[in-house]
């Protein structure tokens, strides 16, 4: 019985397969929410250009949600590269992450239909909560010592900063939305440079630690 439980804790393939499937469905639902505009009977087909332009909020929210979900998938993958096994809480946090990922298409549709203060705040809140679940998963993995050996504190902290950066930007935009919805939407673009800086620092730190690591002993002849 103990060996069965141990094997189950080390089986992460099905957990990752479920995550990939839900994310793929969520991304697909994003584009299905965009409907082709209908031309009124008797109207010239030239009005189609105007009708498509009126859908600019839908296109913007679709691209943004696609990129954010894709980025969260990358972060999820980065986490499970280092996670060697899982427990009930890892499964719980992962299911909570999928619950929110599956809810992103609704938040996207609400924002694209009503780009008002409430629409911006609701959409930002959904994206922030989705990212925060990954942060909870990472810190739980640290506390329970289920990460692979050899991870330095610098790498761990940089990974935590990457996980927190996007949710904090979206939470910041909620506060900004009380004063200006346009400025709140603009703050979402801060995710790109912040994550680029953290990614470059993480790569540089990893490479420097690899260079400083002692060479592996030669095999006996």
C-alpha positions, 0 to 999 in steps of 0.5 A: 500500500505504501509503495502504491501511494509513493508511485502515485505521488511521483506520477505527474504525467496525468496531472500535466496532461489534464492541465494541457488539455484544459488550457488548450480548450480555454484558448480555443473558447477565446476565439469562439466567443468572437462572432462574425458581424452580420450586415443588415438586409439592404445595407451595402457590404462596405459597412463590414469594415466598420462592423469589424472595426467595432469589434476591436475590443474583442480582438484586443481581449482575445490576443491579450488573454491568449498571451496571458494564458500561454505565459501561465502555461509556460510558468506552469511548465517551469514549475513542474520541471523542478517538481519531482512528486506531488501531494494532495495540495499540489493537486488542489492548487493545480485544479484551482489554477485550471478552474480559473483558466477555464473561467478566463474566456468568460472574463474576456467576453465580459471585458470585450462586451463592456470595457467599462470600469467594472469590466476592466476590474473584473477581467484583471481580477480573473487574470490576477487570481489565475496567476496567484494560484501558480504562486501558491503552488510554487511556495507549497512545493518549497515548503514541502521539499518536493523540488529537485535537489540543486536549486539555489536560493537565487533561482528560487527567489527569481522564479517566485518573482516571475510568478508574482509579477504578472498577478501584481500588475493586474492587481495594480490595474484594478486600483488604477481603474478607480481613476482611469480605465484607459490607464488601467489597461495600459498598465497591463503592458508592464507585464512584458518588460517586467517578465523580460527583465526577470527572465534575463536575470534568471538565465544569467544567474543560472549560467553563472552558477553552472560555470561556478559549479565544480566539474563532475568527477571522471569515471574510473578507468 
